[in-house]
Amino acid sequence: MQAEQVAILYRNAKVILIANTLNAMLVAALLWQWTGNIAIFWLAAVWLLTLARGGLVYAYRKTRPAPPEMRRWAFFFAVGSAASGLAWGAGCYLLFVPGETIAQLVIAYVVAGMAAGCVVTLSVWLPAAVTFMTPMLTGQAVILLLQNDRQYLIMAGMTVLMWAVFTAVTVTYNRSLERSLTLRFDNLRLGEKLEQAHLVEIGNQAKTRFFATMSHELRTPLNAILGFSQILQSEMFGPVGSDQYKDYVRSINDSAQQLLRMIDEVLLLSSIEAGRVQLEDQQMDLSEAVKTAVEGLREAAEARGVQVVTDLSEACATMRADQFAVRQILANLLLSALNSVPDGGEVSIATSVDQARRLVLKVAHSGSATSRQESVGTVEDLAEIDSLVANKGDRPGFGLSVAKALVEMHGGSLDLESDKALHPVAAARFPADRIVARQGRVEPSPSAPEKDGGNDAESGDGVRFG
């Protein structure tokens, strides 16, 4: 805002300098017959100051300074205003003609007009206005006081009063201008935000349309790949032949299923980010949903010798949530743990109520932490962990990112932590009002003590499930 004030100040400079020059010429012409060479010398001094100030204005417009440099240019302008005010104050003293009422009126009239013009043109920057008006009116008040006459004393008092009134009006104008500029910049910022929001909305719509189109275009050949690979696996029309071909068919089928799952995750994540996914809250049996999710991975876990164990608390067996979203969260957390655990390891899932009465859903596995974030605390961007799983050569995807977005839609949070053995733990925390209390009470689970609102992964043996 200060940069804009200084810019307005320099835009007004042309009018200020022209008025200064013309008024000085008028005073010198009218008072020359009484003051002679004094008026000529004074006029020359005013012209030199005006030329110097004009050079400053020219340098400003040629330089086009950046906003951080504006205060320096404002200081230069205030110095020029002070010098001009001193010249006019000296003129009030030097050009005063005792006994000549007309000459005195000329000085008084021009000085009053210059002070009034200062209120209009220099109020945009208070230092420039005050440094010009104060020495000019001070010079007039001093010469009037020196006359040691009652009428001149009254006129000196009127000059001081004029200075006080004009200064107050200048301050008022300055504050009004600042409020106007503040409102203007607020409107500009609001317009920019609205434009950015509009662009974001357009981008979200385009992204959603793109993913929807790509999802449809990719699903069609993927469904064909899945269908034909399943026919080959079942040997519906006769034996495949070599066992190596069977392995290839199995890999084709697994890869197609993996790619189809990734497409669904990307489409869901883009829909969540675009705000197109709405929750349908209803009471649901969380324990039953956990058991269903575990059963869905049972075959894949057994094929790798991975044991899946559960520890479900009755205190939060029923919750209020979107069933589809919770099942998606469970499936993604379990699948991420299964993809990260070594063969013959263990995946654990548990539900509990912490000291803040939040519903806590934890999924852990017996593998080692894959990143610094998993070993020391929470992470902000779970897509980083998704990429780490991909870099390990396991099944990549966006499961954790989708799970995090869905948990946050329920008002909760999803953190990646570790227990004392540095086993990774995914902890989803839902607000207390998501728990449907039984018999009107919800007690913290004694099997999983937690620190209130803190990182509970390292607070005891409750992290170890099964």
N, C-alpha and C positions, 0 to 999 in steps of 0.2 A: 504494500500500500504506500509506503514512503517513497518508493521508486516512482509510482504514478503521481504522487504529489509534486515531486521535484520536476517530473516531466511537464506537468501543467504549469509550474512556475516558469520554466524556460519558454514554454509556448506563449505565456503572457508577457515575456520580456520585451518583445517588439513594441507593444503598446506602451509599456512602462518607459522605455527609453525615448520614444517619440514625444510622449507627454512631458517628460523631464526636460528635453531640449527646447520644446516650444514654450513652455512656461518660463524657462530661464531667459530665453530671448525676449519674451514679453516684458518681464520684470526689468531687464537691462535697458530695453528701449524706453520704457516709461520713466525710469529713475535716472537715466543718463544725464539729464539736464541738471540734476541736483548733485549727483555723486561723481560724475565725470569718469576718470580712468578706473576708479574703484569698481564700477559696474562692468567695465570692459574686462578687467583682470578676473573678476569673479565669474563672468560668463565663460571666459576661456578655460578656467579651472573646471567648471561644470561640463563643458564640452569634452575636455580631456578625460574626465571620469566616465562620461557617457561612451566615448570611443573605447575605453578600456573594458567597460562592461559589455559593449557590443562585441568586442573580440572574444570575450568569455563565452557569450552566447553562440558565436560562430564556431568556436572550438568544441563546444558541447554538441552542437548539431553535426559537426563533421566527425567527431569521435564516436557518437552513439554509444555511450557507456552502458555497461551491464548493470543490472539492479544492485549488486553489491557495491558498486562504485558511486552510487547516487548520493550518498551522504557527503562524500568529499565535494561533489559538484554543488550540493546545496550549501555547504560551508563557504565555498568561493562566492556564490551568489549573495549570501548574507554579508560577507565582507564588502562586496561592492555596494550593497544597499546601505551599509553603515557609513561608508565613505561618502556616498551621495547625500545621506542625511546630514552628515557633518558639514558638507559644503553648503547645504541649504540653511542649516543652523547658523553658520558663519555669515551667510548672506543676510539673514534677518538682523544680525548685529551690525555688519558693515554698511548695509544699505539703508539703515534707519535714518531718516531725515527729521531732526527735531523741528517742531513747529509747522511742518508740512503735512497736513491731514491727508491729502490725496496720496502722497507717497507712502504714508503709513498704512492707509487702507489697501493700497495695491499689494504691499507685502502681506498684510493680514489675510486678504482675500485669497491670494495665490497659495499661501501656506495652508489655509483651511481646505482649499480644494485639493492640494496635493495629499493632505492627510486623509481626506475622504476617498480619494482615488486609491491610496495605499490599502484601505480596508477592503476594497473590491478586488484589486489585482494581486496583492501579496498575502492575503489571509490564508492562502493555500499552504504557506509555510511560515509559521509564527516567527521564527528568528529573523527572517528577512523583513517582515512587516515591522516588528518592534525596533530593530536596529536602524530602520530608516526614519520611522515616525518620531522616536524618542529624541534624538539629537536635534532634529529640525524644530520641533515644538519647544524643546529646552532653550534653543537659541532665541526664539521669539519671546519666551517668558522672561529670560534673563534681561534682555534689552528693555522690556517694559518695566521690570522691577527697578532697573537703574535710573529710570526717570524720576523716581521718588515723588510721584504724584498720585493722589487718591484714585483718579480715573484710570491711570495706567496700572495701578496695583489691582484694581478690579479686573481689568483686561488680562493681566497676568494670571489671576485666579481662573478666569474663564478659559485661558489657554491650557492650564493644568487640568481643568475639568474636561476640556475637549480631548486631551490626551487619554484621560481615564475612560471616557465614554467610547472613544474610537478603539482603544485597546480591548475593552470588554466586547464590543461588537465584532472585532477581529477574531477574538477567541471563540465567540459563538459561531461565526461563519466557518472557522476552521473545524470545529467539532461537527457541524452539520455536513461539511464536505467529507470528513472522515467517515461519518455514518453512511453517507451516500456511496462512498467508495467501497466500504465494507459490504454493504448490501449488493453492490455491483459484482464484487468478487465472489460473494457467496452464491449469487445467481449463476455466475460463470462456472463455479465449481459444481453446483447442482446440475447445470446443463451438461457438463462433462461426465458427471457420474451417471446421469440418465442415458447419455449417449453410449457410455461404456456398458451400462446394463443392457441397453438395447442390442449392442454388438454381441455381448455375451449370450443373450437370449437367441439371437440369430445363429451364433456359432453352435449353441447347444442344440437348436433345432436341426441345423445342418448335420451336426455330428450324429444325432439320433437317427435322422433319415439315412445317413450313410451306413451306420451300423445295422439298421433294420434291413436296408437293401443288401448289404454284404452278407448279413446273416441268412437271408433267404437264398441268395445266390450260392453261398457256400454249403448250406444245408442240403440242397438238392443233390450235388455230386457226392457229398459225404454220406447221405442216406443210401445212395446206390452202392458206395464202397462198403458200408456196414452190412447192407443186405447181401451182397454177393460174397463178402468174406465169411459171413455166418453160414451161407449155403455151402461154401467150400469147407468150413470147419466141420459142419455136420455130415459132409460127404453125401449130400442128398441125392445126387445123380451118379454116385459111384465113388470108389476110392480115389484119393488125390495122388497117391503113389508114395514118393519119397517123404520121409519124416521131416527132411529139411524144408520141403514145401509147406508142410503143416505149420512149422515154426514161423515161416514167412507169413502165412495167412493169419496166424495168431497176432504177429506184430502189426500187420496191416490193420486188423480189427481194433487192437488196443490203441494204435496211433489215431485212428479215425474217431474213436470214442473220446480220446483225450482232446483232439482238436475241436470236436463238437462241444465238449464241456467248456473249453476256453472261449469259444464263440458266444455261448450262453452267458458266461461270466462277464465278458466285455460288454455285451449288450445290456445286461442288468446294471453293471457299474455306470455306464453312460446314462442310463435312464435315471439312476439315483442322483447322479451329479446334476442332471437337468431338472430335477425336482418332479419327475413324472411318475414316481413310485409313491403310492399312498398306503399307509398302514391301515389294516382292518383289525383293530384290537378286539380280542375276545378271550374268554377263559380257555386255557389249554392245559393239558397234562404234560408238564415238562419231563417228568420221568419216563413217560411213554414215548415222548419224542426222542429222548436220548437213546432208549432201547431200540427204537426203530432205526435211528442213524447208525448205531453200532452194528445192528444186524445187517444193514446194507453193505457194510465193509467187512463183514465176517469172512466171506470167501477169499477176498483179496488178502486179508491178514493171515489167514491160515495157510495160504499158498506160500507166504514168506516166513512162516513160523512166528508171527508176531502175535502176542497175547494182548487182548483188549479187555481191560477191567474197568468197572464202574464203582462209584461210591456216591450214591444219591441221597440227599437229605430230604426227609419228610417235611421239614419246615418250609421248603419252597417247591414242593411237588407240583403245585398249581400256580400258574402265573397268568397275567393279562398281557397279551402280545399278539402280533401277527403270526399265525401258525406257519405260513409259508416262509416268512423271513427267519423265524427261529430254526426251522428245519434246515434252511439254507446255511445258517450260521453253524449249526452243529455239523452238517456234512462237510463244510469247508474246513473247519478247524480239525476235524478228525482226519480228513484226507491229507491236509498239510502235515499233520503229525505222522501219519502212516508213510508218507513219501519221504520223511526225514529220518525215521527210525531205522537202524540197521536190521538186517534179517535176524530173527530170533529174539528181537527186543520186545519192548512193552509199550503200549499206548494206554494212558489212563484218562478217564473223564470223571469229574466230580462236580456236584452242586452243593452249595452251602450258603449261609447268611452271615455276612461279616458284622463287625461291631457297629457300623453305620447302617445296619439293617438292609444293605443292598444284597440283591441276589447275585451270587458269584458263580460263574460257570468256568471251570478250569479244564484245559486239555494239556497233558504233558506226555513226553515220551522219554525213553531211556537213552537216547542218543546224546551226543555232546552239542554244546552251543555252536551254531554255525557262524556267529558274528559277534562283534564286541557288544552290540546292542542287546543281543539275547542273553549275554552273560552278566551285564551290569544293571539293566533296568529297562525302562519302557522305550518305545520308539514312536516317532510321530508318523512316519510314512511306512506302512507295512508293505508297500510295493517293493521296497528294497529287499525285504526278506523273501518275497515272492521271486525276485530275480535271483537271489542267492540259491534258492531251491532249483531254479532253472539251470544255473551255472554248474550245479553239482551233477547234472545229467539226469536228475529225476524228472518227474512229470511237472513241467512248469505250469503256471497259471496265475490267476488273479484272485485266488480263493480268499486269502487273508485280507486283501483290500476290500473285496465284496463284503466279507464278514464284518470288518471294521465299520464300513458305511452303514450296514444294516443295524449293528448294535447302536451306533450313534443316532440313528433315526428313532430308536426307542429311548433316547435320552441317556444312554450309557456310554461306556468306553471299553476299548479293547487294547490291552497292553501285552507286550512280550517280555517275560521275565525269566528268572531261573531260580531253581532251588539251591540248597547248599551243595548238592553234588553237581551243580552247573548243568542240570537237565533242563532243557527249554520248557517253559510253561506259557501257554496262551490263556490269559485271564480276561473273560468278558464280564463286566459288572453292569447290572441293570438297576435302575432306581428302586427304592424300597416300595414305592406305590405300585410297582409291577407284580409284587407278590400278593397272591390271594391268600390271606391269613386263614388259618384253621383255628376255630374256637376263639377268634378275636385276638390271637397273639402270634407274633413272629419272634422267635428267640434266635440269637446267634448260634450257629452250629458249633458244638464243642469239639468236633473232630477237625475243624480248620480254623484255629484262632488267627485273627488278623489285626494288624495295627490300623487304627481308625484313620481312614482316608489315605493310607500310605501304601508302600510296596510290601504286600503281604507274602510274597513268594519266599522270603527268607526268614519268616517269623516262627517256624516250627516244623514239626514232622507232619503237619496237616497237608503239606504239599505232595507228600507221597501217597498215591491212591492205591486201591485194590486190597 
